[in-house]
Amino acid sequence: MKATEAVARAVEQLEELSGRTAESVIGIERSDDGWQVRVEVLELERIPHSTDVMAEYAVDLDSDGDLTGYRRVRRYSRGASRED
């Protein structure tokens, strides 16, 4: 499976299971048995939007593109600077 296919599958399955909207893909890494995709998600919309609550999720896929697990890695305000 190509990286672009893994990203599309990860976003689709995460949105379906979590009920949340994926805003962007911030990372992808091939593992021994599939892929891990990092997805930025809107968790809570606020006004102004700079105070929205965002989250980063790690989505694990097997070599067929099926989700094997996901977890929230961090949660932050949209306006907060990122720590890498």
C-alpha positions as CSV (number, residue, x, y, z in Angstrom):
1,M,0.0,0.0,0.0
2,K,1.3,3.5,-0.9
3,A,1.6,6.2,1.7
4,T,-1.1,8.3,0.0
5,E,-3.5,5.3,0.3
6,A,-2.6,4.8,3.9
7,V,-3.3,8.5,4.7
8,A,-6.7,8.4,3.0
9,R,-7.7,5.1,4.9
10,A,-6.4,6.5,8.2
11,V,-8.4,9.7,8.0
12,E,-11.5,8.0,6.8
13,Q,-11.5,5.4,9.5
14,L,-10.6,7.8,12.3
15,E,-13.4,10.2,11.3
16,E,-15.9,7.3,11.2
17,L,-14.9,5.9,14.6
18,S,-14.4,9.1,16.5
19,G,-17.1,11.3,14.9
20,R,-14.6,14.1,14.7
21,T,-13.3,16.1,11.7
22,A,-9.7,15.6,10.6
23,E,-8.1,18.9,9.6
24,S,-4.7,17.7,8.4
25,V,-2.2,14.9,8.3
26,I,1.0,15.9,10.2
27,G,3.0,12.8,9.8
28,I,3.3,9.3,8.4
29,E,5.7,6.5,9.1
30,R,6.0,3.0,7.8
31,S,6.2,0.3,10.5
32,D,7.2,-3.4,10.3
33,D,3.5,-4.4,9.8
34,G,1.9,-1.4,8.3
35,W,1.7,2.4,8.8
36,Q,1.3,4.9,11.6
37,V,-0.4,8.2,10.5
38,R,-0.5,11.3,12.7
39,V,-3.7,13.3,12.2
40,E,-4.7,16.7,13.6
41,V,-8.4,16.7,14.6
42,L,-10.8,19.5,15.6
43,E,-12.1,18.3,19.0
44,L,-14.1,21.4,20.1
45,E,-15.0,24.4,18.0
46,R,-15.1,27.7,19.8
47,I,-15.4,31.4,19.0
48,P,-13.0,32.8,18.1
49,H,-11.6,29.9,16.2
50,S,-8.1,30.6,17.5
51,T,-9.3,29.1,20.8
52,D,-10.6,25.8,19.2
53,V,-9.5,22.7,21.0
54,M,-7.3,20.5,18.7
55,A,-5.8,17.1,19.1
56,E,-3.1,15.0,17.5
57,Y,-4.0,11.3,17.0
58,A,-1.7,8.4,16.1
59,V,-3.6,6.0,13.8
60,D,-2.1,2.5,13.3
61,L,-2.9,0.6,10.1
62,D,-2.0,-2.9,9.1
63,S,-0.4,-3.6,5.7
64,D,-3.9,-3.9,4.2
65,G,-4.9,-0.4,5.4
66,D,-7.2,-1.6,8.1
67,L,-7.2,0.3,11.4
68,T,-5.6,-1.7,14.2
69,G,-5.8,1.1,16.8
70,Y,-5.7,4.8,17.4
71,R,-5.0,7.1,20.4
72,R,-4.8,10.7,21.2
73,V,-1.2,11.8,21.6
74,R,-1.8,15.4,22.7
75,R,-4.5,18.1,23.0
76,Y,-4.0,21.8,22.7
77,S,-5.6,25.2,21.7
78,R,-5.4,26.0,18.0
79,G,-3.6,29.2,18.8
80,A,-0.9,27.5,20.9
81,S,2.6,27.1,19.4
82,R,3.6,23.5,18.6
83,E,6.4,21.8,20.5
84,D,8.3,19.3,18.4
